[in-house]
């Protein structure tokens, strides 16, 4: 089995980039993996029933889908990027770039060390009320995420999270834990790494 990091990324109307990703194990080669992942991501974004494009401003664009082959210590060995252009369809203002929809990746064991996270880009402002995603909108994201993961599992991919350092509860680094379910948080979260490299702009 080969390990990969699968990503999709894009750009806000402000020019700020966003990205999110997950880790998988599979017997497929990197070209097949990118093909399978691309098909599922496009459906995640555009599907007529649950596509998340309706939650994103027209200025929010998904422009790259990637498969990154990993080594034994999860270092990058090779990378394939598939350029695309998938824009949101919501005509309202896009959300602040540092905000994100949090997807909690879980397995049968409890505790933060057995879980992972995906940070989807900030949705359009009219989908949110005082920092909380609307019920209909949250259900749409949840349905889309479950379909994304189910589609990849059906094609033979196993999702996992891992520890990159020894810990009393995880003494062996790079121990993989299989993800079995996904939960969407209705409360928008802040992802500081999307903006922490930006220089101050004093006035």
Buried (B, 14 or more C-beta within 10 A) or exposed (E): EBBBBBBBBBBBBEEBBBBBBBBBBBEBEBEBBBBBBBBBBBBBBBBEEBBBBBBBBBBBBBBBBBBBBBEEEBEEEEBBBBEBEBBBBBEBEBBBBBBBBBBBBBBEEEEEEBBBBBBBBBBBBBBBEEEBBBEEBBBBBBBBBBBBBEBBBEBBBBBBBBBEEEEEEBEEEBBBBEBBEBEBBBEBBBBEEBEEEEEEEEE
